[in-house]
């Protein structure tokens, strides 16, 4: 579901889009690096995030991109 939401956010100018594409100032604590939402998008779609940004602008193409990956995720649960 989050991949579909990414496409929705990417197509609209909003606070969510600004937050998603922005960076947070400051330092992280030491430890394992967290997976980011954008990293999960790349992993699920097997595409780089800049390519995902372009594809997400076309709703039908984005749906074709994420549909097979969403189906695979639900099979493993």
CORMO-V639481 format. One record per residue. N is the residue number from 1. RES is the residue in one small letter. OMEGA is omega as a letter, one per 20 degrees, with the letter a starting at -180 (NA if undefined). Layout:
BEGIN
N,RES,OMEGA ; N,RES,OMEGA
END
This chain:
BEGIN
1,x,a ; 2,x,r ; 3,x,r ; 4,x,r ; 5,x,r ; 6,x,r ; 7,x,r ; 8,x,a ; 9,x,a ; 10,x,a ; 11,x,a ; 12,x,r ; 13,x,a ; 14,x,r ; 15,x,a ; 16,x,r ; 17,x,r ; 18,x,r ; 19,x,a ; 20,x,a ; 21,x,a ; 22,x,r ; 23,x,r ; 24,x,r ; 25,x,r ; 26,x,a ; 27,x,r ; 28,x,r ; 29,x,r ; 30,x,r ; 31,x,a ; 32,x,r ; 33,x,r ; 34,x,r ; 35,x,r ; 36,x,r ; 37,x,r ; 38,x,r ; 39,x,r ; 40,x,r ; 41,x,r ; 42,x,a ; 43,x,a ; 44,x,a ; 45,x,a ; 46,x,r ; 47,x,r ; 48,x,a ; 49,x,r ; 50,x,r ; 51,x,r ; 52,x,r ; 53,x,r ; 54,x,a ; 55,x,a ; 56,x,r ; 57,x,r ; 58,x,a ; 59,x,a ; 60,x,r ; 61,x,r ; 62,x,r ; 63,x,r ; 64,x,a ; 65,x,a ; 66,x,a ; 67,x,a ; 68,x,a ; 69,x,r ; 70,x,r ; 71,x,r ; 72,x,a ; 73,x,a ; 74,x,r ; 75,x,a ; 76,x,a ; 77,x,NA
END
